[in-house]
Amino acid sequence: MSETERRGSPWPWILVPIAAVGLFFVLRECRQNLPPAEHATAPAVTAPAPRAPENNPAPAEPKPADAGTAPDSMPPPRP
């Protein structure tokens, strides 16, 4: 070969694994310090004031489902 063989720098082979291991421990420490989801503070939500009964229309009576028909969203039973 007429060109001399060029060697790459050894620093990426040293620094990349060290950075990966360091990042692993940093992220693991952050994950352990996070509060659980059920203990996180949620914004305060206020319920609307209930209306007087005379302003509300009477609730409709629920119709009983026919025993012979199934809802369209349910698949037929398997044998």
C-alpha positions in Angstrom: 0.0 0.0 0.0 1.3 3.4 -0.9 -0.7 5.2 1.9 0.3 4.8 5.4 -2.3 3.2 7.6 -4.0 5.7 9.9 -5.1 4.7 13.3 -8.0 6.2 15.0 -8.0 7.9 18.4 -8.4 5.5 21.4 -10.3 8.1 23.4 -13.8 7.3 22.1 -13.2 3.7 23.1 -12.5 4.8 26.6 -14.9 7.7 27.1 -18.1 6.2 25.6 -18.3 3.2 28.0 -17.5 5.4 31.0 -20.2 7.9 29.9 -22.8 5.1 29.3 -22.2 3.6 32.8 -22.3 7.1 34.4 -25.5 8.0 32.6 -27.0 4.6 33.7 -26.4 5.4 37.4 -27.6 9.0 37.1 -30.9 7.9 35.5 -31.4 5.1 38.0 -30.9 7.5 40.8 -33.4 9.9 39.3 -36.0 7.2 38.9 -35.7 6.0 42.5 -36.2 9.6 43.8 -39.4 10.2 41.8 -42.6 10.1 44.0 -45.2 7.4 43.1 -48.0 8.5 40.9 -50.7 8.2 43.6 -48.8 10.6 45.8 -48.3 13.2 43.1 -50.2 16.4 43.7 -53.1 17.0 41.4 -54.6 20.4 40.6 -57.6 21.2 42.8 -60.9 20.5 41.0 -64.1 22.0 42.2 -67.4 20.3 41.6 -70.3 22.5 40.2 -72.9 23.5 42.6 -76.0 21.2 42.6 -79.1 22.6 41.0 -82.5 22.8 42.6 -84.7 19.8 41.8 -87.4 22.0 40.2 -84.9 23.2 37.6 -83.8 19.7 36.6 -86.1 17.6 34.4 -87.0 14.2 35.7 -84.6 11.4 34.8 -85.9 9.0 32.1 -86.7 5.5 33.2 -84.2 3.0 31.9 -85.6 0.6 29.4 -85.0 -3.1 30.3 -82.9 -4.9 27.7 -84.6 -7.5 25.7 -83.2 -10.9 26.7 -83.2 -12.2 23.1 -81.0 -9.5 21.7 -77.4 -8.8 22.4 -75.7 -5.4 21.8 -74.0 -5.0 18.4 -70.6 -4.5 20.0 -70.5 -7.9 21.6 -69.3 -10.9 19.5 -71.6 -14.0 19.3 -70.8 -16.7 21.9 -68.5 -19.5 20.8 -69.7 -23.1 21.0 
